[in-house]
Amino acid sequence: MKILHIIPTLGVGGAERQLVKLLPRMDRKRFEQTVCYYTPSENFERILNAAGIRTIFFDKFSMPVRRFFSRLRGTVREVGPDIVHTWLYSANFWGRLCALSCGVTALVASDRSVADRCALPVYLYEKLFARYTVRLANSAAVARSLERRYGLPAEQTRIIRNAVDTIEAGSPEDRRYVRDALGLPPGQRIVLMVGRQTVEKNHPMFLRAARRCGERRPDVTFVALGHMFRPAEMDALIDALGARPFVRVVEQREDVGRWLAAADLFCLTSNDEGLPNVVLEAMAAGLPIICTDFASAREVISDPSLGLIIPRDDDAALAETVLELLGDPARGRRLGDAACAHARAEFSWERLVREMEELYAGLGAPQGRERLGS
């Protein structure tokens, strides 16, 4: 069965990482996978190519829209897929439009974040494509947002949650390496947050909490790891909030697992997420987790024994919770151990591969095609 995946970019991101780690694990005897992307970004292309998966790239922004459409449509024709699987907002539109124009009517559209666009044209084309599309979401929160914004019934969206790698417990070498890289003493406690510099991640809350904690416990440092699109703005914010002595900012790294393993606590201050991959990764690393209260957070941290949920934009609550956990190491270990066991049981790659293969196989069967076209 030939499957063409269309995604805007293969740069560093949650959806891209899930795609790149999923495809090499799938049964090569049953599925022939091709990935097409159209925004310059080579971060993950080499991983796919090394696994024997073909990639096709052309730069959407170097050509007029009409030529881009023609090029993407030509790719669909050349690959001749049985199924076109589109990932993220842009590809969900262009990919499905090109697939249908080429006669491919078995479509899968993945949504990885809460839908926030509700313009009339979007609503109309979603209704048009719905007849041919299996809608895929990585959380119930995303499925509900599709219903609110596009009128797509949440119960008809298939939910397949993300998977996470197993992360070994941190060694003394890992702890030394990370603290040396940050210029911190060996015994310094690290509260880690992983996330790009976007409004949704709410780094200001993280920085305010860092100042509150640092003023009471100088052996605690908050570390923000992730791509900082506006580093000067981040620097100015740190100084304006008086958080400079208590914070380190680290640009996106390949060895995030090592940094998770070397931390003492993990926190996420987001206002909203589709499904927070970084929380799953922190769980897999056995870290005690503090997360703000958004819908999909409660899908991941489904029980108080797995992590602590605090109100959004409440830096005082975050600071107090950090100090409480650091003051009670036994409780932190219980939370981390339970979270690790949960991540390995519920968010394994074996489970994700099985669910995706069942989805594709069902669409390839005659009854699957009939259902889509009904």
N, C-alpha and C positions, 0 to 999 in steps of 0.2 A: 504494500500500500504506500503510495507516494503522498507525503505531507509537505506542504510548503508553509513555512513559518515566516510571517512578515512582521517586523518590529522596527520602530524608528531608528534605534541605535543599539550598538553593542558596547556602549560605555558602561561605567560602573553604576549599577543601580539594582534594586531588588528584583524587578521583573527580569532584567537581563541576566542576572546571576542565576535565577531559578531556571531559565531557559537553557543556559549554557551547561548547567550541572545535570539537567534532566535528560537531554537528548542522548549523550553518550551512554547513559544507563539503559536506554530502551532496547528492545529486541531488534537487532539489525536484520534478522531473517524475516521479520514481519513488517518492518517499517523502514522506508527510505526517506530520510529527512533532508530538507534543504532550508537554509535560512537566508532571507533577503532583508537587508537593512539599507537605509538611505540617508543617514546623518553621519558625517565623518567621526569615527571612533573605533579604534582597533583593539581596545583593551581585551576583549574576549574572543575575537575572531581566530586568533592563533590557537586557542584551546579547542575550538570546534574543528578547525582544520587538522590539528594533531590527532583528533579522535576519528578522522575520516569523514567528517560531515561537511558537505559543500556549503560555502557561503557566497552570496552575490551582493555586490555593493555598487551603488551609484549615488551621486550627491544630489539630492533633491534641490538644494539651494543654489546649485550652479546652473540651473536650467529653468525655463518657463514652466508654469504649472502644466500646460498642455503636453509639453515634451515629457515631463515627469510621469504623467498619467500613461502616456504611450509606452514609456520605458518599463514601468511597473506591469502594465498589461502584457507587454512582450515577454517579461519574465514568467508570468503565469502561464502563458501559452508554451513557452519553451520547456518549462519544468513538467507541465501536464499533470498537475496534482489531482489526487482523488479528494483530498481535503485541503482547504486553506485555513490555517490557524493564524489569526491576527492578534497582536499583543499591543495594548495601550491605545490611547485615544486616537492619535493620528492614523495609525495603521488600521484601527478598527473601521475607519471611514474609507481610506484609499484602498486598502487591501480587499475589503469586501466588494467595493464598487468594481474594481478590476476583475475580481474572481467571477462575479455574476456576469459581467460583460463578456467573459470568455466561456461562459456556460458551466462554471463550477458552482454547484448549488449545495455542497456540503461544507458549511462554514462553522468555524469555532471562533468566538471573539472573547478575549480575556480582558477583564477589568481588574486592576490591581490596587486602585485607590478609590476613595469615595467620590462619586460623580458630583461635580459642582457646576456643570454647564447645562443650561435649560433653554437656550435660544430656540425659537420655533423651527428653523431649518434642521437643527440637531434632532429635535423631537420627531420631525417628519421622516428623516432618513432612517432613524432607528426603527420606526414603525415599518418602513419599507423593507429593511434588511431582516427584521425579526422572523419572518416566515422561513428563512433559509439558515438561520443561525442558532447554534447551541451557545447560549450565553454562559460564560464561565466567570465565577468570582472566587477570590481567595478568602472571603469571609462573608458572614451573613450581613454584616454592616454594609459592605459594598453592594450586596444584592438588594438590600432595602433602599439604598440611595439610587439605584437604577430604576426602581419602581417610582420613587418620588420625582426624579428628574425626567425620566423618559417614558414613564407609564408602562414599564416592562414588569409584569407580575413577579414578585420576589420568589414565589414558590416555583416558577418556571426557570429560574437561574440555577445552574448546577454549581454547587460549592465544592471546590477542591482546594484544600488548604496547603500552604507551602510546606516544604521540607527543610530540614536543617542538618548540617554536618555534625558528627560527633566531635566534641572538643575535649581533649584530655585535660585533666586537672593541672593547674599551673605548678611548675617546678620551681625550686629556689633559683635556678638559672634564669627562668623567665622573669621572675620578680626582680632580680638584680638588673637584667637587661633593660627592662622598661623603666625602672627608676633611674638607672644611669643615663638612659636616653633623654629623660626629662630633667636631669640635674637634681634629683631628689635623693635624700638619704635613704638607706636600706629599709628602715622601719616605717617610712611614710605610708599612710593609708591612701588608697586611690579610689575615688568615686568616678566611674567611667560612664560617659554617654557617647554613643556612636550615631552620627547623623549629619547629613549635609546642612549647610547654612541656608535654610529656607524659613519663611515665616511660620510654617506649620510646626516646625520642630521647637519653636519657642526657646531659643538659646538665652534670651534675657532672663527667663525664670531660672534657668540653670545657673547663670552667673550670680544672680541675687542670692540664691541659696548657698552658693560657694562662699560668698562673703559672710553670710550669717554663720555658717559652720566654721569657717576659718578663724573668725574672731573668737570662737569659744574653744576650738581644738586646732592648734597650729600644726598638728601632725596629720591633717587631712588636706588633700589636694584634689580638686575637681578637674578632670581631664575631658576635654571635648575633642573627639576624633572624627574627622570627616572632611569632605571637600568644602573649603571656605571660599565661596564665590566672590565675596567682598571682604578680603582680609583687613583692609584699612578700617572699614566700618566696624568689624568685630573688635579690632584693637581699641578703637575709640570708645566703643560700648563698655569694654572691660574697664577702661580707665574711668569713664563717667560713673560707673557703678561702684568704684572702689574695690574691684575684685582682683586686681593684678597680682597681689601676693599669693592668692589662693587658687589660681587657675593656670592650667597649661592648655594650649590649643595645638593640636597635631593634625597635619594634613592627611588626607586619605592614604591608607597603607594597604599593602598586599597581605600582611600578616596580622589581620585584625584578631584572629583567633588567639594569637599569642598575647595580645594586649588584654583581651577578655580574661584569659587564664591568669594573668598577672594582677588583675584588679581585685579589690575587696568588696565593692558593691557596684551594681549597675543601676542607672536610672534613665528614664526617658521622659522628657517634658513636653511631648507633642500635644497639640490641640486636637489632632485627628490623624488617622492612618488607615490604610486599607487593611493590611495585616502586618504588624511590626516585625519584620524579619530579625531586626537586631535584638528584640526581646527573646525570640526563639533561640538565637545564638547565645545570648547571655544565659538562658536556661540550660542549654546544652553544655555550657562551661561550668555549671554548678554555682552560679553567682546568685546571691540574694538580690531581688529585683524590686525597685520602686518605680511605679509607672503612673502617669496621669490618667484620669478617668475619661476615656473615649470608648465608643461602642466596641470596636474590635479588640481593645485591650482586655475586656472581660471575656472574650472568646478564648484568648490565649491564657490569661490568668483566671481560670474558671473557678478557682477555689482559693480562699485566703491562705491555705497552706503552701501555695505555689508562688506567692509574691504579694506585695502590698500596693494597693491602688489609692491614690490621693487626688484631691480636687485639681482641676486644671488651673494653671497660672497662680498657684498658691505656693510661693517659694518658702514661706514660713513653715508650712506643713512638710515640704520636702526636707528642709533643714532639720526639723525636729525628728523626722522619721530616720534620716541618715544617722543622726547622733544616737538615737535609740538603738538602732541595729549595731552600730559600731561598739556601743556599750554592752551589748549582749551577744557575744560571738556564738554561743550555743544556738540561739534562735536563728542567727544568720546561717549557720551550717545546716540547720533543719530545713529552712526555706530553700537553700541552694540544692540540697540533696533531693528534695521532693520535686523541684523544678526540673532538674536534670533527668530524673527518672521519667517524668511526664513528657518531656521533649523527645526522648528516645523512643517512647512507646507510641506517641500520637503524631509525631511530625517526622517520621523516618522517610528516607528516599525510597525504600522498598514500597511503602504504602502509596506514595505519590506516583511512582512508576506504574504500579498496578492499576490505579484509578485512571491514569491517562491512557494506558494501553486499552483498558476496557472501553473508555470513551471513544477512542479512534476506531476500534474494532466494531463497536456498535454502529457508528456512522457509516462504516464501509459496507455493512450488511444491507441487503435490499430493503428490509423493513425500516432500517434507520433512514435511508434516503426517502422512502415513502413518507415517513413521519415528518421530515423536514419540509417536504413539498406540499403537505396537506393544507 
